Amino acid sequence: MNTAKYLTALENSIQKLHQLPGADPEQNFEVIAELCDVLRLGKVEAVVYENEVSEHLGLSATTCFYDSGKACENSCISERVTAVDEMVILYNVYAIEGATEWTDEERNRIHVFIALLSTVSGKSRLLKLAHRMTYYDSELDMYNFKQFIKCAQRLCKTGQIKQYTAVRFNLKHFSVVNQNIGRETGTLVMKRFIESINGLFDDENELSYRVGGDNFLALIKSEKLDLILGILNGTDVVYDDDSGEHVSVSATAGVYVIRDMDDVVLPTDIMDRVSLAFQTAKNASQTDVVYFNDALLARRKHNNDILTIFPKALEDGEFLVYYQPKIAIDGGHLAGAEALCRWRHNGQLVPPGEFIPVLEQGLDICKLDFYMLETVCGDIRRWLDNGKSAVRVSVNFSRRHLSDMDLLKHIIEIIDRHHIPHEYIEIELTETTTDVEFKDLKRIIKGLQKAGISTSVDDFGIGYSSLNLIKEIPWNVLKLDKTLLPDQGDENPVQKGVMFKYVVAMAQEMGLECIAEGVETAEQVRLLVDHQCNLAQGFYFDRPLSVEEFETRFDKQYL
């Protein structure tokens, strides 16, 4: 064999192999054809086993690197290689028909050739693995967010992006699905739900992506939006093919129709806008789908302004406690109060709906809740020191606090620092806390009760698992949402009255105090009397009052 010719062919092959897309030599015959010709090779193949167990079972896949069509099957050099990823590869190199037997020097050069193929193939596999780990979600076998950025960037550069719509969505109450059918089956349901969306795609750029958990993103042709939203609105997903058992899956979604925007967009713009619509949908109570528009941008600016000025406003004492009286129906006297937050900024009161939801998006709401508790304790201390008959005051705490393992300690520390008897404080949490783990809520409620501090569940009757909430957690007080209380505008006042009657009876049977919110008419008061609901709160008795006004109500008779 001509050594110079061999070295030239080897150098050319190395250079071409490393220039291959993905450094993958498979099926690229011409890349190594020159070297194979010099080495008098008719065929080069690799028998690939996933691991040694697969090798033992004979489970393999064969890859051909080169085939001249003139291989001599009886003249072969085989070499077994175990890769770092546990894959076992058997390289088979066949002589060309009619060739003389390989010399020892040629055999050594063939082993060098096999080592070269093994190195380049290993690099190729590692690159593919790195690509998959970077751009794929292994659990659902689908693309991830990084792939979305990559795809959107390509479409933005070509100007095609304005043919598409981005949809970001979250599967509603999917933690409950996992609890009911198990996480493994839940993953199957999630995968099949996404497959039902993918089944509508016929464009190579239409893809769905997993953002994380049960959150997803889809980039679709705009004309298919209604079809996608139809699936997101609610789809039955079969998880047991034999029995036909299924679960209904729906989603909350934010939509950004890119063609509606005149400016040039970037992938980050798309994600920013669709996420803004998505977060708005998550916080909305009337709709599951929100479209991005300029009004959302204005709302975000407004929210950012609130978050910016909040720390200084809190420091300057702009947040005030207003007290709404709770009335004992059987005696008509003041029995307690709920502490409600009001914000006086630049001489005007800012409605709670303007700032509370904004602060609840982060941990600022926790700072406000502690501020409210501090202020309430200060007022109660003053009332007691002045010889007034202080009443129990309920203070609202956001579910954001549940991640604080020291919440119980913080609450008790504030109460004790003001030397307030524990029976004068009630901690109120909303029913939406059913979305978090019960164990955290249980721990806090039990700790407060052990310390002699009452707890109440607010807005009972509007959540999706009300009964489970009071079954699992030992509350002291049940606050009935005003929607449970019949009024003149109801289509079915009799049916509502029956529901109210039995909810009150159930609460009393469980040993819970029961208070009706939103009482506004004399008819509603009579209903409370008839069904022995002894505590009430609402405009019929009093609106939320400033501390000065509330202090005049201590001895007032309401009925």
C-alpha positions in Angstrom: 0.0 0.0 0.0 1.2 3.5 -0.9 1.8 5.2 2.5 1.6 8.7 1.0 -1.7 7.9 -0.7 -3.0 6.4 2.6 -2.0 9.4 4.7 -3.6 11.8 2.2 -6.9 9.8 2.2 -6.8 9.6 6.0 -6.3 13.4 6.3 -9.1 14.1 3.8 -11.5 11.7 5.6 -10.8 13.3 9.0 -11.4 16.7 7.6 -14.6 15.8 5.9 -15.9 13.8 8.9 -15.6 16.8 11.2 -17.3 19.0 8.7 -20.4 16.9 8.5 -23.6 18.4 10.0 -23.7 17.1 13.5 -20.4 15.2 12.8 -22.5 12.2 11.8 -20.8 9.8 9.3 -23.9 7.6 8.8 -25.0 7.2 5.2 -22.3 9.6 4.0 -20.5 7.2 1.8 -18.5 9.7 -0.2 -16.9 11.1 3.0 -14.9 7.9 3.6 -15.0 6.5 0.1 -11.4 7.5 -0.7 -10.0 6.0 2.5 -12.1 2.8 2.0 -10.7 2.5 -1.5 -7.1 2.8 -0.3 -7.8 0.2 2.4 -9.5 -2.0 -0.1 -12.8 -2.1 1.9 -16.1 -3.2 0.3 -18.4 -2.4 3.2 -18.3 -0.8 6.7 -21.2 -1.3 9.1 -21.9 -1.0 12.8 -24.3 -3.3 14.8 -25.5 -1.1 17.7 -26.9 -2.4 21.0 -28.4 0.0 23.6 -26.5 -1.8 26.3 -25.0 -5.1 27.3 -28.4 -6.5 28.2 -29.7 -5.7 24.6 -26.5 -7.3 23.3 -27.2 -10.5 25.3 -30.8 -10.5 24.0 -29.7 -9.8 20.4 -31.7 -6.5 20.2 -29.7 -4.4 17.7 -29.9 -1.9 15.0 -27.4 -1.9 12.0 -25.9 1.3 10.6 -24.1 1.3 7.3 -21.3 3.8 6.8 -20.1 2.6 3.4 -21.1 0.0 0.9 -19.4 -0.4 -2.5 -21.8 -3.2 -3.5 -18.8 -5.5 -3.9 -18.2 -6.7 -0.3 -16.8 -10.1 0.5 -18.8 -11.4 3.4 -16.2 -14.1 4.2 -13.4 -11.6 4.7 -14.2 -9.4 7.7 -12.5 -7.6 10.6 -14.8 -7.1 13.7 -14.1 -4.9 16.6 -16.4 -4.5 19.7 -16.5 -1.0 21.4 -18.3 -0.1 24.6 -19.1 3.6 24.5 -19.2 6.0 27.6 -23.1 6.0 27.3 -23.1 2.2 27.9 -23.9 1.6 24.2 -22.2 -1.5 22.7 -21.1 -1.2 19.1 -19.8 -4.0 16.9 -17.9 -2.6 13.9 -17.7 -4.9 10.9 -15.3 -4.1 8.1 -15.5 -6.3 4.9 -12.9 -6.6 2.2 -13.7 -5.9 -1.4 -14.4 -8.9 -3.6 -11.3 -10.3 -5.3 -8.8 -8.4 -3.2 -5.8 -10.1 -1.7 -5.6 -10.7 2.0 -4.9 -7.7 4.1 -1.3 -7.3 5.4 -0.6 -6.7 9.0 0.1 -3.0 8.3 -3.3 -2.7 6.5 -5.0 -4.4 9.4 -3.4 -1.9 11.8 -4.6 0.9 9.6 -8.1 -0.6 9.5 -8.1 -0.6 13.3 -7.1 3.1 13.2 -10.0 3.7 10.8 -12.5 1.9 13.1 -11.2 4.1 16.0 -11.8 7.2 13.9 -15.3 6.1 13.1 -16.0 5.3 16.7 -14.7 8.7 17.8 -16.7 10.6 15.3 -19.8 8.5 15.9 -19.5 9.0 19.6 -19.2 12.7 19.1 -22.3 12.7 17.0 -24.3 10.8 19.6 -23.2 13.1 22.3 -24.2 16.1 20.2 -27.6 14.5 19.6 -28.0 13.8 23.3 -27.0 17.4 24.2 -29.4 18.7 21.6 -32.2 16.5 23.0 -31.5 17.5 26.6 -31.4 21.1 25.6 -34.5 21.3 23.4 -36.7 18.4 24.4 -38.9 17.6 27.4 -38.1 13.9 28.1 -41.2 13.2 30.2 -43.7 14.1 27.5 -41.3 13.6 24.6 -42.0 17.1 23.2 -40.2 20.3 22.5 -39.4 22.7 25.4 -39.3 26.5 25.7 -35.7 26.8 24.3 -36.9 25.2 21.1 -39.7 27.7 20.9 -37.2 30.6 21.1 -35.2 28.9 18.3 -38.2 28.4 16.0 -39.7 31.9 16.7 -36.3 33.5 16.0 -36.1 31.8 12.6 -39.7 32.9 11.7 -39.0 36.5 12.9 -36.0 36.7 10.6 -37.9 35.6 7.6 -40.9 37.8 8.3 -43.2 34.7 8.4 -44.0 35.2 12.1 -47.0 37.4 11.4 -48.8 34.4 10.0 -48.9 32.8 13.4 -50.5 33.1 16.8 -48.9 32.2 20.1 -51.1 30.5 22.8 -49.8 30.0 26.3 -52.0 27.7 28.5 -52.2 26.0 31.8 -54.2 22.8 32.5 -56.8 23.7 35.1 -56.8 21.9 38.4 -54.4 19.2 37.1 -53.1 18.5 40.5 -56.5 17.1 41.3 -56.3 14.8 38.2 -53.0 13.5 39.5 -54.5 12.9 43.0 -57.4 11.0 41.6 -55.7 8.8 39.0 -52.1 8.9 40.0 -49.2 10.9 38.6 -48.1 8.3 36.1 -51.6 8.1 34.6 -51.8 11.9 34.8 -48.7 12.2 32.7 -50.4 9.9 30.1 -53.5 12.2 30.1 -51.3 15.2 29.7 -49.4 13.7 26.8 -52.6 12.6 25.0 -54.2 16.0 25.5 -51.2 17.7 23.8 -51.3 15.0 21.1 -54.9 16.1 20.4 -53.6 19.7 19.8 -50.6 18.5 17.7 -53.0 16.5 15.5 -54.3 19.8 14.1 -50.9 20.9 12.9 -49.9 20.4 9.2 -47.3 23.2 9.0 -43.7 22.3 10.0 -43.5 25.5 12.1 -46.6 24.7 14.0 -45.5 23.2 17.3 -46.4 22.9 20.9 -43.9 23.3 23.7 -43.8 22.5 27.4 -42.9 25.5 29.5 -42.9 23.4 32.7 -45.3 21.3 34.9 -48.7 21.7 33.4 -47.9 24.9 31.5 -47.5 24.9 27.7 -47.0 27.1 24.7 -48.2 26.6 21.1 -47.2 28.4 18.0 -50.0 27.9 15.4 -51.2 29.3 12.1 -53.7 32.0 13.0 -56.6 30.5 11.1 -56.5 27.5 13.4 -57.0 29.4 16.6 -60.7 28.6 17.1 -59.9 24.9 16.7 -57.2 25.1 19.3 -59.4 27.0 21.7 -62.1 24.4 21.2 -59.7 21.8 22.6 -58.6 24.0 25.4 -62.2 24.7 26.4 -62.6 21.1 27.4 -61.6 17.7 26.0 -62.3 14.2 27.2 -59.0 12.2 27.4 -59.2 8.4 27.7 -56.5 7.0 30.0 -57.6 3.4 30.0 -58.1 2.0 26.5 -59.7 -1.2 27.8 -62.4 0.3 30.0 -62.7 3.6 28.2 -62.2 5.5 31.5 -61.5 9.1 30.8 -61.1 12.5 32.4 -62.1 16.0 31.2 -59.2 18.4 30.7 -59.5 22.1 30.1 -57.1 25.1 30.2 -56.7 28.7 31.0 -55.0 30.5 28.1 -53.4 33.7 26.9 -53.5 34.5 23.2 -51.2 36.8 21.2 -52.3 37.1 17.5 -49.0 38.3 16.1 -50.4 39.7 12.8 -52.5 42.2 14.8 -49.3 44.0 15.7 -47.7 46.5 13.3 -44.2 46.6 14.9 -41.5 44.1 14.2 -41.5 41.5 17.0 -38.7 39.3 18.5 -39.2 36.0 20.3 -38.9 37.7 23.6 -41.6 40.1 22.6 -43.9 37.2 21.7 -43.3 35.5 25.0 -43.7 38.7 27.0 -47.0 39.5 25.4 -48.6 36.1 25.4 -47.5 35.7 29.1 -49.1 39.0 30.0 -52.4 37.7 28.5 -51.9 34.4 30.2 -51.4 35.9 33.6 -54.4 38.1 33.2 -56.5 35.0 32.3 -55.1 33.2 35.4 -56.2 36.1 37.6 -59.6 36.6 35.9 -62.8 35.0 37.3 -65.1 35.5 34.4 -63.1 34.1 31.5 -60.5 31.4 30.7 -59.1 33.0 27.6 -57.6 36.5 27.4 -56.2 38.1 24.2 -53.2 40.4 24.3 -54.0 44.1 23.4 -52.8 47.6 24.3 -55.1 47.8 27.3 -53.1 44.9 28.9 -49.9 46.9 28.4 -51.5 49.9 30.1 -52.7 47.7 32.9 -49.2 46.2 33.3 -47.7 49.7 33.5 -50.3 50.6 36.1 -49.4 47.5 38.1 -45.7 48.2 37.9 -46.3 51.7 39.1 -48.2 50.3 42.2 -45.3 47.9 42.9 -42.8 50.7 42.6 -44.5 53.1 45.0 -45.7 50.4 47.5 -42.7 50.2 49.8 -42.6 54.0 50.3 -46.4 54.1 50.8 -46.2 51.4 53.4 -43.4 53.2 55.2 -45.4 56.5 55.2 -48.5 54.8 56.7 -50.7 55.4 53.7 -52.5 52.1 54.2 -55.4 52.4 56.7 -57.5 49.9 58.5 -61.2 50.2 58.1 -63.5 48.0 60.3 -66.7 46.5 59.1 -68.9 45.5 62.1 -70.1 42.0 62.7 -73.5 41.9 64.3 -75.1 39.3 66.7 -78.6 38.8 65.3 -80.1 37.6 68.6 -79.1 40.7 70.5 -78.5 43.3 67.8 -75.2 44.3 69.3 -71.6 44.5 67.9 -70.0 41.1 68.1 -66.8 41.6 66.2 -65.3 43.2 63.1 -63.4 42.5 59.9 -60.3 44.6 59.3 -60.3 45.8 55.6 -57.4 47.6 54.0 -57.8 51.1 52.4 -55.1 53.1 50.7 -55.1 56.9 50.9 -52.7 58.1 48.2 -52.3 61.7 47.2 -55.4 62.6 49.2 -57.7 60.0 47.6 -58.7 56.5 48.5 -57.5 53.9 46.0 -60.1 51.0 45.7 -58.8 47.7 47.0 -59.5 46.1 43.7 -56.8 48.4 42.2 -53.9 47.3 44.4 -54.7 44.0 46.3 -54.6 41.8 43.2 -51.4 43.4 42.1 -49.7 42.9 45.5 -51.0 39.3 45.5 -48.9 38.5 42.5 -45.8 38.5 44.6 -44.8 38.6 48.3 -45.7 42.3 48.8 -49.1 41.2 50.0 -47.5 39.5 52.9 -45.9 42.7 54.0 -49.2 44.4 53.8 -50.9 41.6 55.8 -48.4 41.9 58.7 -48.8 45.7 58.6 -52.6 45.3 59.0 -52.1 42.9 61.9 -49.7 45.3 63.6 -52.2 48.2 63.2 -55.2 46.1 64.4 -53.2 45.0 67.5 -52.3 48.6 68.1 -56.0 49.7 68.0 -57.1 46.8 70.2 -54.4 47.7 72.7 -55.6 51.3 72.8 -59.3 50.2 73.3 -58.4 47.9 76.1 -56.2 50.6 77.8 -59.1 53.1 77.5 -61.5 50.6 79.2 -63.6 49.9 76.0 -65.3 46.5 75.5 -63.0 45.4 72.6 -64.3 42.8 70.2 -62.6 40.1 68.2 -61.2 41.4 64.9 -60.6 39.1 61.9 -57.5 39.9 59.8 -57.2 38.6 56.2 -54.0 36.7 55.3 -53.1 35.8 51.7 -52.4 32.2 50.7 -48.9 33.5 49.7 -48.0 33.2 53.4 -48.3 29.4 53.3 -44.8 29.0 51.9 -43.5 30.7 55.1 -42.6 27.9 57.6 -42.3 30.5 60.4 -45.7 32.1 59.7 -47.2 30.9 63.0 -44.3 32.4 64.9 -44.5 35.7 63.1 -48.2 36.1 63.8 -48.0 35.2 67.5 -44.9 37.5 67.9 -46.9 40.5 66.7 -49.9 39.7 68.9 -47.8 39.2 72.0 -45.6 42.2 71.4 -48.8 44.3 71.7 -49.9 42.3 74.7 -53.2 41.4 73.1 -55.2 38.5 74.6 -55.4 35.9 71.8 -59.1 35.6 71.8 -59.4 39.1 70.3 -57.7 38.0 67.0 -59.1 35.9 64.2 -57.0 35.0 61.2 -59.0 34.8 58.0 -58.0 32.8 54.9 -59.9 32.5 51.6 -61.2 29.3 50.2 -58.8 29.5 47.2 -56.1 28.0 49.5 -57.4 24.6 48.4 -55.0 24.9 45.5 -52.0 24.4 47.8 -51.1 21.4 49.8 -53.5 20.8 52.7 -50.6 19.9 55.0 -49.3 23.4 55.1 -52.7 24.9 55.8 -53.4 22.3 58.4 -50.2 23.0 60.2 -50.9 26.7 60.4 -54.5 26.4 61.4 -53.8 23.8 64.1 -50.9 26.0 65.5 -53.1 29.0 65.7 -55.9 27.1 67.5 -53.4 25.7 69.9 -52.3 29.3 70.7 -56.0 30.2 71.3 -56.3 32.3 68.0 -59.5 31.8 66.0 -59.4 30.9 62.3 -62.0 31.4 59.6 -62.4 30.3 56.0 -63.6 33.3 53.9 -66.0 33.1 50.9 -67.2 29.6 51.7 -69.4 28.3 48.9 -67.7 29.6 45.8 -64.7 27.2 45.5 -64.6 23.9 43.8 -63.9 21.9 46.9 -65.6 23.7 49.8 -66.8 20.6 51.6 -63.4 18.9 51.4 -61.8 22.1 52.8 -63.9 22.1 56.0 -63.7 18.3 56.3 -59.9 18.3 56.3 -59.1 21.4 58.2 -60.4 22.3 61.7 -61.7 25.9 61.3 -63.4 27.9 64.0 -65.6 30.1 61.8 -67.3 29.6 58.5 -67.9 32.9 56.5 -70.7 32.3 54.0 -70.1 34.0 50.7 -72.9 36.5 49.8 -73.8 34.5 46.7 -75.3 31.8 49.1 -77.7 34.4 50.6 -81.0 34.7 48.6 -82.0 38.1 47.4 -84.8 39.6 45.3 -82.9 39.2 42.0 -82.4 35.5 42.2 -84.1 33.3 39.6 -84.5 30.4 42.1 -84.7 32.0 45.6 -86.4 29.0 47.1 -83.6 26.6 46.0 -81.0 29.1 47.2 -82.9 29.4 50.6 -82.8 25.6 51.0 -79.0 25.5 50.3 -78.4 28.3 52.8 -80.5 26.5 55.4 -78.6 23.3 55.2 -75.1 24.9 55.0 -75.9 26.8 58.2 -77.2 23.6 59.8 -74.1 21.7 58.7 -71.8 24.3 60.2 -73.7 24.3 63.5 -73.6 20.5 63.6 -69.8 20.6 63.1 -69.5 23.1 66.0 -68.5 26.1 63.7 -69.5 29.6 64.1 -71.4 30.7 61.0 -71.4 34.3 59.7 -73.3 35.6 56.6 -71.5 38.2 54.5 -73.2 40.7 52.2 -76.4 41.1 54.3 -78.2 44.1 52.7 -82.0 43.7 53.3 -84.5 43.2 56.1 -85.7 40.0 54.3 -82.2 38.6 54.5 -82.0 39.4 58.2 -85.3 37.5 58.7 -83.9 34.6 56.8 -80.9 34.5 59.2 -83.2 34.5 62.2 -85.3 31.7 60.7 -82.3 29.5 60.1 -80.5 30.5 63.3 -77.5 32.0 61.7 -76.6 34.3 64.5 -73.8 36.5 63.0 -74.0 38.8 60.1 -72.0 41.4 58.2 -73.1 43.8 55.5 -74.3 47.2 54.4 -77.7 46.6 56.1 -75.8 47.2 59.4 -72.8 49.2 58.4 -70.3 49.9 55.7 -66.5 49.5 56.4 -65.7 52.4 58.9 -62.6 54.4 59.7 -61.2 53.5 63.2 -62.7 56.8 64.6 -66.1 55.9 63.3 -65.9 52.3 64.4 -65.1 53.4 67.9 -68.5 55.1 68.2 -70.2 51.7 67.5 -69.1 49.8 70.6 -72.3 50.5 72.5 -74.7 50.8 69.5 -77.8 48.6 69.2 -78.3 47.6 65.5 -81.6 45.7 65.9 
